Amino acid sequence: MEPSNDHERQIARLFDERALSQGKLDYAAVPAVTAQLKFMMTRSDSEFLIAYLHWRMNNPIQNANDAGSGNS
């Protein structure tokens, strides 16, 4: 799922950073991510935030340490 503007890129980056630091994502990530945003979210931003969270939960980031272990 590719972000299409700066707001979406920031949302995706924050979710990805959280996923990497915590090893997983859940709905508790939403307030943590929104608290870090440097802009007021529009309806479109909010829709992307939820869609990206669902997508990232179903498509986890593979940690670089796990990539070579054969545990994909």
SEBADO-605064 format. One record per atom (N, C-alpha, C): atom name; x, y, z; residue in three letters. Coordinates in steps of 0.1 Angstrom, whole numbers. Example, Ala and Ser with C-alpha at 12.3 -4.5 7.8 and 13.67 -1.06 7.14 Angstrom:
! residues 2
+-------+-------+-------+-------+--------+
| atome |    px |    py |    pz | residu |
+-------+-------+-------+-------+--------+
|     N |   132 |   -57 |    78 |    ALA |
|    CA |   123 |   -45 |    78 |    ALA |
|     C |   132 |   -33 |    78 |    ALA |
|     N |   128 |   -22 |    71 |    SER |
|    CA |   137 |   -11 |    71 |    SER |
|     C |   129 |     0 |    79 |    SER |
+-------+-------+-------+-------+--------+
//
This chain:
! residues 72
+-------+-------+-------+-------+--------+
| atome |    px |    py |    pz | residu |
+-------+-------+-------+-------+--------+
|     N |     9 |   -12 |     0 |    MET |
|    CA |     0 |     0 |     0 |    MET |
|     C |     9 |    12 |     0 |    MET |
|     N |     8 |    20 |   -10 |    GLU |
|    CA |    17 |    31 |   -12 |    GLU |
|     C |    10 |    44 |    -8 |    GLU |
|     N |    16 |    52 |     1 |    PRO |
|    CA |    11 |    65 |     4 |    PRO |
|     C |    12 |    74 |    -8 |    PRO |
|     N |     2 |    84 |   -10 |    SER |
|    CA |     1 |    92 |   -22 |    SER |
|     C |     4 |   107 |   -19 |    SER |
|     N |     7 |   110 |    -6 |    ASN |
|    CA |    10 |   124 |    -3 |    ASN |
|     C |    18 |   125 |    10 |    ASN |
|     N |    23 |   137 |    13 |    ASP |
|    CA |    31 |   138 |    25 |    ASP |
|     C |    25 |   134 |    38 |    ASP |
|     N |    12 |   137 |    40 |    HIS |
|    CA |     5 |   133 |    52 |    HIS |
|     C |     5 |   117 |    53 |    HIS |
|     N |     1 |   111 |    42 |    GLU |
|    CA |     1 |    96 |    42 |    GLU |
|     C |    15 |    90 |    44 |    GLU |
|     N |    25 |    96 |    38 |    ARG |
|    CA |    39 |    91 |    40 |    ARG |
|     C |    43 |    92 |    55 |    ARG |
|     N |    39 |   103 |    62 |    GLN |
|    CA |    42 |   105 |    76 |    GLN |
|     C |    35 |    94 |    84 |    GLN |
|     N |    22 |    92 |    81 |    ILE |
|    CA |    14 |    82 |    88 |    ILE |
|     C |    20 |    68 |    86 |    ILE |
|     N |    24 |    64 |    74 |    ALA |
|    CA |    30 |    51 |    71 |    ALA |
|     C |    43 |    50 |    78 |    ALA |
|     N |    51 |    60 |    78 |    ARG |
|    CA |    64 |    60 |    85 |    ARG |
|     C |    63 |    57 |   100 |    ARG |
|     N |    54 |    64 |   106 |    LEU |
|    CA |    52 |    63 |   120 |    LEU |
|     C |    47 |    49 |   124 |    LEU |
|     N |    37 |    43 |   116 |    PHE |
|    CA |    33 |    30 |   118 |    PHE |
|     C |    44 |    20 |   116 |    PHE |
|     N |    52 |    22 |   106 |    ASP |
|    CA |    63 |    13 |   103 |    ASP |
|     C |    74 |    13 |   114 |    ASP |
|     N |    77 |    25 |   119 |    GLU |
|    CA |    86 |    26 |   130 |    GLU |
|     C |    81 |    19 |   142 |    GLU |
|     N |    68 |    21 |   145 |    ARG |
|    CA |    63 |    14 |   157 |    ARG |
|     C |    63 |    -1 |   155 |    ARG |
|     N |    60 |    -6 |   143 |    ALA |
|    CA |    60 |   -20 |   141 |    ALA |
|     C |    74 |   -26 |   143 |    ALA |
|     N |    84 |   -19 |   138 |    LEU |
|    CA |    97 |   -23 |   139 |    LEU |
|     C |   102 |   -23 |   154 |    LEU |
|     N |    98 |   -13 |   161 |    SER |
|    CA |   103 |   -12 |   175 |    SER |
|     C |    95 |   -21 |   185 |    SER |
|     N |    83 |   -24 |   181 |    GLN |
|    CA |    75 |   -33 |   190 |    GLN |
|     C |    73 |   -47 |   185 |    GLN |
|     N |    77 |   -49 |   173 |    GLY |
|    CA |    75 |   -62 |   167 |    GLY |
|     C |    62 |   -66 |   162 |    GLY |
|     N |    52 |   -58 |   164 |    LYS |
|    CA |    38 |   -60 |   159 |    LYS |
|     C |    30 |   -47 |   160 |    LYS |
|     N |    19 |   -47 |   154 |    LEU |
|    CA |     9 |   -36 |   154 |    LEU |
|     C |    -4 |   -41 |   159 |    LEU |
|     N |   -11 |   -32 |   167 |    ASP |
|    CA |   -25 |   -35 |   170 |    ASP |
|     C |   -32 |   -21 |   171 |    ASP |
|     N |   -44 |   -21 |   175 |    TYR |
|    CA |   -52 |    -9 |   175 |    TYR |
|     C |   -47 |     1 |   185 |    TYR |
|     N |   -39 |    -3 |   195 |    ALA |
|    CA |   -34 |     6 |   205 |    ALA |
|     C |   -23 |    16 |   198 |    ALA |
|     N |   -19 |    12 |   186 |    ALA |
|    CA |    -9 |    21 |   179 |    ALA |
|     C |   -16 |    34 |   174 |    ALA |
|     N |   -29 |    34 |   172 |    VAL |
|    CA |   -36 |    45 |   166 |    VAL |
|     C |   -34 |    58 |   174 |    VAL |
|     N |   -37 |    58 |   187 |    PRO |
|    CA |   -35 |    70 |   195 |    PRO |
|     C |   -20 |    74 |   196 |    PRO |
|     N |   -11 |    64 |   196 |    ALA |
|    CA |     3 |    67 |   197 |    ALA |
|     C |     8 |    74 |   184 |    ALA |
|     N |     3 |    69 |   173 |    VAL |
|    CA |     7 |    75 |   160 |    VAL |
|     C |     1 |    89 |   158 |    VAL |
|     N |   -12 |    90 |   161 |    THR |
|    CA |   -19 |   103 |   159 |    THR |
|     C |   -13 |   114 |   168 |    THR |
|     N |    -8 |   110 |   180 |    ALA |
|    CA |    -2 |   120 |   189 |    ALA |
|     C |    11 |   126 |   183 |    ALA |
|     N |    17 |   118 |   174 |    GLN |
|    CA |    30 |   123 |   168 |    GLN |
|     C |    29 |   130 |   155 |    GLN |
|     N |    17 |   131 |   150 |    LEU |
|    CA |    15 |   138 |   137 |    LEU |
|     C |    16 |   153 |   139 |    LEU |
|     N |    22 |   159 |   129 |    LYS |
|    CA |    25 |   173 |   129 |    LYS |
|     C |    15 |   181 |   121 |    LYS |
|     N |     3 |   175 |   119 |    PHE |
|    CA |    -8 |   182 |   112 |    PHE |
|     C |   -21 |   177 |   117 |    PHE |
|     N |   -31 |   185 |   113 |    MET |
|    CA |   -45 |   181 |   116 |    MET |
|     C |   -50 |   172 |   106 |    MET |
|     N |   -55 |   160 |   110 |    MET |
|    CA |   -59 |   150 |   100 |    MET |
|     C |   -72 |   154 |    93 |    MET |
|     N |   -73 |   152 |    80 |    THR |
|    CA |   -85 |   153 |    73 |    THR |
|     C |   -92 |   140 |    73 |    THR |
|     N |  -104 |   139 |    68 |    ARG |
|    CA |  -111 |   127 |    67 |    ARG |
|     C |  -103 |   117 |    58 |    ARG |
|     N |   -98 |   122 |    48 |    SER |
|    CA |   -89 |   113 |    39 |    SER |
|     C |   -77 |   107 |    46 |    SER |
|     N |   -71 |   116 |    55 |    ASP |
|    CA |   -60 |   111 |    63 |    ASP |
|     C |   -64 |   100 |    72 |    ASP |
|     N |   -76 |   102 |    79 |    SER |
|    CA |   -81 |    93 |    88 |    SER |
|     C |   -84 |    79 |    82 |    SER |
|     N |   -90 |    80 |    70 |    GLU |
|    CA |   -93 |    68 |    62 |    GLU |
|     C |   -80 |    60 |    59 |    GLU |
|     N |   -70 |    68 |    54 |    PHE |
|    CA |   -57 |    62 |    51 |    PHE |
|     C |   -51 |    55 |    63 |    PHE |
|     N |   -51 |    62 |    75 |    LEU |
|    CA |   -46 |    57 |    87 |    LEU |
|     C |   -51 |    44 |    90 |    LEU |
|     N |   -64 |    42 |    90 |    ILE |
|    CA |   -71 |    29 |    93 |    ILE |
|     C |   -68 |    19 |    83 |    ILE |
|     N |   -68 |    23 |    70 |    ALA |
|    CA |   -65 |    13 |    59 |    ALA |
|     C |   -51 |     9 |    60 |    ALA |
|     N |   -42 |    18 |    63 |    TYR |
|    CA |   -28 |    14 |    64 |    TYR |
|     C |   -25 |     5 |    76 |    TYR |
|     N |   -31 |     8 |    87 |    LEU |
|    CA |   -30 |    -1 |    99 |    LEU |
|     C |   -34 |   -15 |    96 |    LEU |
|     N |   -46 |   -16 |    89 |    HIS |
|    CA |   -51 |   -30 |    86 |    HIS |
|     C |   -42 |   -37 |    76 |    HIS |
|     N |   -37 |   -29 |    66 |    TRP |
|    CA |   -28 |   -35 |    56 |    TRP |
|     C |   -15 |   -39 |    63 |    TRP |
|     N |    -9 |   -31 |    71 |    ARG |
|    CA |     3 |   -34 |    78 |    ARG |
|     C |     2 |   -46 |    87 |    ARG |
|     N |   -10 |   -47 |    94 |    MET |
|    CA |   -12 |   -58 |   103 |    MET |
|     C |   -12 |   -71 |    95 |    MET |
|     N |   -17 |   -71 |    83 |    ASN |
|    CA |   -18 |   -82 |    74 |    ASN |
|     C |    -5 |   -84 |    66 |    ASN |
|     N |     3 |   -74 |    65 |    ASN |
|    CA |    16 |   -75 |    58 |    ASN |
|     C |    27 |   -69 |    67 |    ASN |
|     N |    31 |   -77 |    77 |    PRO |
|    CA |    41 |   -72 |    86 |    PRO |
|     C |    54 |   -69 |    80 |    PRO |
|     N |    61 |   -60 |    86 |    ILE |
|    CA |    75 |   -57 |    81 |    ILE |
|     C |    84 |   -68 |    86 |    ILE |
|     N |    92 |   -73 |    77 |    GLN |
|    CA |   101 |   -84 |    81 |    GLN |
|     C |   114 |   -77 |    86 |    GLN |
|     N |   117 |   -80 |    99 |    ASN |
|    CA |   130 |   -75 |   105 |    ASN |
|     C |   142 |   -80 |    97 |    ASN |
|     N |   151 |   -72 |    95 |    ALA |
|    CA |   163 |   -76 |    87 |    ALA |
|     C |   170 |   -88 |    94 |    ALA |
|     N |   170 |   -89 |   107 |    ASN |
|    CA |   176 |  -101 |   113 |    ASN |
|     C |   168 |  -114 |   110 |    ASN |
|     N |   155 |  -113 |   108 |    ASP |
|    CA |   147 |  -125 |   104 |    ASP |
|     C |   148 |  -128 |    90 |    ASP |
|     N |   152 |  -119 |    81 |    ALA |
|    CA |   151 |  -121 |    67 |    ALA |
|     C |   160 |  -132 |    62 |    ALA |
|     N |   172 |  -134 |    69 |    GLY |
|    CA |   181 |  -144 |    64 |    GLY |
|     C |   180 |  -157 |    72 |    GLY |
|     N |   170 |  -158 |    81 |    SER |
|    CA |   169 |  -170 |    90 |    SER |
|     C |   161 |  -181 |    84 |    SER |
|     N |   154 |  -177 |    73 |    GLY |
|    CA |   145 |  -187 |    67 |    GLY |
|     C |   131 |  -189 |    74 |    GLY |
|     N |   128 |  -180 |    83 |    ASN |
|    CA |   116 |  -180 |    91 |    ASN |
|     C |   106 |  -170 |    85 |    ASN |
|     N |   103 |  -171 |    73 |    SER |
|    CA |    93 |  -161 |    67 |    SER |
|     C |    79 |  -165 |    67 |    SER |
+-------+-------+-------+-------+--------+
//
